[in-house]
């Protein structure tokens, strides 16, 4: 197949792109959870 190597590189590129996006999303979610927990703790400490 002529397009085999090209398609493999393209699939590899998009797989890596998706993995990077997923990692960024996981970090953003973790940051949001940490900020939320900190806000809850800070609000309870103020009372």
VEXTOR-711143 format. One record per atom (N, C-alpha, C): residue number from 1; residue in three letters; atom name; x, y, z. Coordinates in Angstrom, 1 decimal, padded with zeros to 4 digits. Example, Ala and Ser with C-alpha at 12.3 -4.5 7.8 and 13.67 -1.06 7.14 Angstrom:
BEGIN
+-----+--------+-------+--------+--------+--------+
| num | residu | atome |      X |      Y |      Z |
+-----+--------+-------+--------+--------+--------+
|   1 |    ALA |     N |  013.2 | -005.7 |  007.8 |
|   1 |    ALA |    CA |  012.3 | -004.5 |  007.8 |
|   1 |    ALA |     C |  013.2 | -003.3 |  007.8 |
|   2 |    SER |     N |  012.8 | -002.2 |  007.1 |
|   2 |    SER |    CA |  013.7 | -001.1 |  007.1 |
|   2 |    SER |     C |  012.9 |  000.0 |  007.9 |
+-----+--------+-------+--------+--------+--------+
END
This chain:
BEGIN
+-----+--------+-------+--------+--------+--------+
| num | residu | atome |      X |      Y |      Z |
+-----+--------+-------+--------+--------+--------+
|   1 |    UNK |     N |  000.8 | -001.2 |  000.0 |
|   1 |    UNK |    CA |  000.0 |  000.0 |  000.0 |
|   1 |    UNK |     C |  000.9 |  001.3 |  000.0 |
|   2 |    UNK |     N |  000.6 |  002.2 | -000.9 |
|   2 |    UNK |    CA |  001.4 |  003.3 | -001.1 |
|   2 |    UNK |     C |  001.3 |  004.3 |  000.1 |
|   3 |    UNK |     N |  000.1 |  004.4 |  000.6 |
|   3 |    UNK |    CA | -000.2 |  005.4 |  001.7 |
|   3 |    UNK |     C |  000.0 |  004.9 |  003.1 |
|   4 |    UNK |     N |  000.5 |  003.7 |  003.2 |
|   4 |    UNK |    CA |  000.7 |  003.0 |  004.5 |
|   4 |    UNK |     C |  001.5 |  003.8 |  005.5 |
|   5 |    UNK |     N |  002.7 |  004.2 |  005.0 |
|   5 |    UNK |    CA |  003.7 |  004.9 |  005.9 |
|   5 |    UNK |     C |  003.1 |  006.3 |  006.3 |
|   6 |    UNK |     N |  002.6 |  007.0 |  005.3 |
|   6 |    UNK |    CA |  002.0 |  008.3 |  005.5 |
|   6 |    UNK |     C |  000.9 |  008.2 |  006.5 |
|   7 |    UNK |     N |  000.0 |  007.3 |  006.4 |
|   7 |    UNK |    CA | -001.1 |  007.2 |  007.3 |
|   7 |    UNK |     C | -000.7 |  006.8 |  008.7 |
|   8 |    UNK |     N |  000.4 |  006.0 |  008.8 |
|   8 |    UNK |    CA |  000.9 |  005.6 |  010.1 |
|   8 |    UNK |     C |  001.5 |  006.9 |  010.8 |
|   9 |    UNK |     N |  002.2 |  007.7 |  010.1 |
|   9 |    UNK |    CA |  002.7 |  008.9 |  010.7 |
|   9 |    UNK |     C |  001.6 |  009.9 |  011.1 |
|  10 |    UNK |     N |  000.6 |  009.9 |  010.2 |
|  10 |    UNK |    CA | -000.5 |  010.8 |  010.5 |
|  10 |    UNK |     C | -001.3 |  010.3 |  011.7 |
|  11 |    UNK |     N | -001.6 |  009.1 |  011.8 |
|  11 |    UNK |    CA | -002.3 |  008.5 |  013.0 |
|  11 |    UNK |     C | -001.4 |  008.7 |  014.2 |
|  12 |    UNK |     N | -000.1 |  008.5 |  014.1 |
|  12 |    UNK |    CA |  000.8 |  008.7 |  015.3 |
|  12 |    UNK |     C |  000.7 |  010.1 |  015.7 |
|  13 |    UNK |     N |  000.7 |  011.1 |  014.8 |
|  13 |    UNK |    CA |  000.7 |  012.5 |  015.1 |
|  13 |    UNK |     C | -000.6 |  012.8 |  015.9 |
|  14 |    UNK |     N | -001.7 |  012.4 |  015.4 |
|  14 |    UNK |    CA | -003.0 |  012.7 |  016.0 |
|  14 |    UNK |     C | -003.2 |  012.0 |  017.3 |
|  15 |    UNK |     N | -002.6 |  010.8 |  017.5 |
|  15 |    UNK |    CA | -002.6 |  010.1 |  018.7 |
|  15 |    UNK |     C | -001.8 |  010.9 |  019.8 |
|  16 |    UNK |     N | -000.7 |  011.3 |  019.4 |
|  16 |    UNK |    CA |  000.2 |  012.1 |  020.3 |
|  16 |    UNK |     C | -000.5 |  013.4 |  020.6 |
|  17 |    UNK |     N | -001.1 |  014.1 |  019.6 |
|  17 |    UNK |    CA | -001.9 |  015.3 |  019.9 |
|  17 |    UNK |     C | -003.0 |  015.1 |  020.9 |
|  18 |    UNK |     N | -003.7 |  014.0 |  020.7 |
|  18 |    UNK |    CA | -004.8 |  013.7 |  021.6 |
|  18 |    UNK |     C | -004.3 |  013.4 |  023.0 |
|  19 |    UNK |     N | -003.2 |  012.7 |  023.1 |
|  19 |    UNK |    CA | -002.6 |  012.4 |  024.4 |
|  19 |    UNK |     C | -002.1 |  013.7 |  025.1 |
|  20 |    UNK |     N | -001.6 |  014.6 |  024.4 |
|  20 |    UNK |    CA | -001.1 |  015.9 |  025.0 |
|  20 |    UNK |     C | -002.4 |  016.6 |  025.5 |
|  21 |    UNK |     N | -003.4 |  016.7 |  024.7 |
|  21 |    UNK |    CA | -004.6 |  017.3 |  025.1 |
|  21 |    UNK |     C | -005.3 |  016.7 |  026.3 |
|  22 |    UNK |     N | -005.3 |  015.4 |  026.4 |
|  22 |    UNK |    CA | -005.8 |  014.7 |  027.5 |
|  22 |    UNK |     C | -005.0 |  015.0 |  028.8 |
|  23 |    UNK |     N | -003.7 |  015.1 |  028.7 |
|  23 |    UNK |    CA | -002.8 |  015.4 |  029.8 |
|  23 |    UNK |     C | -003.1 |  016.8 |  030.3 |
|  24 |    UNK |     N | -003.2 |  017.8 |  029.3 |
|  24 |    UNK |    CA | -003.5 |  019.2 |  029.7 |
|  24 |    UNK |     C | -004.9 |  019.2 |  030.4 |
|  25 |    UNK |     N | -005.9 |  018.5 |  029.9 |
|  25 |    UNK |    CA | -007.2 |  018.5 |  030.5 |
|  25 |    UNK |     C | -007.1 |  017.9 |  031.9 |
|  26 |    UNK |     N | -006.3 |  016.9 |  032.1 |
|  26 |    UNK |    CA | -006.2 |  016.3 |  033.5 |
|  26 |    UNK |     C | -005.6 |  017.2 |  034.4 |
|  27 |    UNK |     N | -004.5 |  017.9 |  034.0 |
|  27 |    UNK |    CA | -003.9 |  018.9 |  034.9 |
|  27 |    UNK |     C | -004.8 |  020.1 |  035.2 |
|  28 |    UNK |     N | -005.6 |  020.5 |  034.2 |
|  28 |    UNK |    CA | -006.6 |  021.6 |  034.5 |
|  28 |    UNK |     C | -007.7 |  021.1 |  035.4 |
|  29 |    UNK |     N | -008.1 |  019.9 |  035.3 |
|  29 |    UNK |    CA | -009.1 |  019.4 |  036.2 |
|  29 |    UNK |     C | -008.6 |  019.2 |  037.6 |
|  30 |    UNK |     N | -007.3 |  018.8 |  037.7 |
|  30 |    UNK |    CA | -006.7 |  018.6 |  039.1 |
|  30 |    UNK |     C | -006.6 |  020.0 |  039.7 |
|  31 |    UNK |     N | -006.2 |  021.0 |  038.9 |
|  31 |    UNK |    CA | -006.0 |  022.4 |  039.4 |
|  31 |    UNK |     C | -007.4 |  022.9 |  039.9 |
|  32 |    UNK |     N | -008.4 |  022.6 |  039.1 |
|  32 |    UNK |    CA | -009.8 |  023.1 |  039.5 |
|  32 |    UNK |     C | -010.2 |  022.5 |  040.8 |
|  33 |    UNK |     N | -009.9 |  021.2 |  041.0 |
|  33 |    UNK |    CA | -010.3 |  020.5 |  042.2 |
|  33 |    UNK |     C | -009.5 |  021.1 |  043.4 |
|  34 |    UNK |     N | -008.2 |  021.3 |  043.2 |
|  34 |    UNK |    CA | -007.4 |  021.8 |  044.3 |
|  34 |    UNK |     C | -007.9 |  023.2 |  044.7 |
|  35 |    UNK |     N | -008.2 |  024.1 |  043.7 |
|  35 |    UNK |    CA | -008.7 |  025.4 |  044.0 |
|  35 |    UNK |     C | -010.0 |  025.4 |  044.7 |
|  36 |    UNK |     N | -010.9 |  024.5 |  044.3 |
|  36 |    UNK |    CA | -012.2 |  024.3 |  044.9 |
|  36 |    UNK |     C | -012.1 |  023.9 |  046.4 |
|  37 |    UNK |     N | -011.2 |  022.9 |  046.6 |
|  37 |    UNK |    CA | -011.0 |  022.4 |  048.0 |
|  37 |    UNK |     C | -010.4 |  023.5 |  048.9 |
|  38 |    UNK |     N | -009.5 |  024.3 |  048.3 |
|  38 |    UNK |    CA | -008.9 |  025.4 |  049.0 |
|  38 |    UNK |     C | -009.9 |  026.4 |  049.4 |
|  39 |    UNK |     N | -010.8 |  026.7 |  048.4 |
|  39 |    UNK |    CA | -011.8 |  027.7 |  048.7 |
|  39 |    UNK |     C | -012.8 |  027.3 |  049.8 |
|  40 |    UNK |     N | -013.2 |  026.0 |  049.7 |
|  40 |    UNK |    CA | -014.1 |  025.5 |  050.7 |
|  40 |    UNK |     C | -013.4 |  025.5 |  052.1 |
|  41 |    UNK |     N | -012.1 |  025.1 |  052.2 |
|  41 |    UNK |    CA | -011.4 |  025.2 |  053.4 |
|  41 |    UNK |     C | -011.3 |  026.6 |  054.0 |
|  42 |    UNK |     N | -011.0 |  027.5 |  053.1 |
|  42 |    UNK |    CA | -010.8 |  028.9 |  053.4 |
|  42 |    UNK |     C | -012.1 |  029.5 |  053.9 |
|  43 |    UNK |     N | -013.2 |  029.2 |  053.2 |
|  43 |    UNK |    CA | -014.5 |  029.7 |  053.6 |
|  43 |    UNK |     C | -014.9 |  029.2 |  055.0 |
|  44 |    UNK |     N | -014.7 |  027.9 |  055.3 |
|  44 |    UNK |    CA | -015.0 |  027.3 |  056.5 |
|  44 |    UNK |     C | -014.1 |  027.9 |  057.7 |
|  45 |    UNK |     N | -012.9 |  028.2 |  057.4 |
|  45 |    UNK |    CA | -012.0 |  028.8 |  058.4 |
|  45 |    UNK |     C | -012.4 |  030.2 |  058.8 |
|  46 |    UNK |     N | -013.0 |  030.9 |  057.8 |
|  46 |    UNK |    CA | -013.4 |  032.3 |  058.1 |
|  46 |    UNK |     C | -014.6 |  032.4 |  059.1 |
|  47 |    UNK |     N | -015.4 |  031.4 |  059.1 |
|  47 |    UNK |    CA | -016.7 |  031.4 |  059.9 |
|  47 |    UNK |     C | -016.4 |  031.4 |  061.4 |
+-----+--------+-------+--------+--------+--------+
END
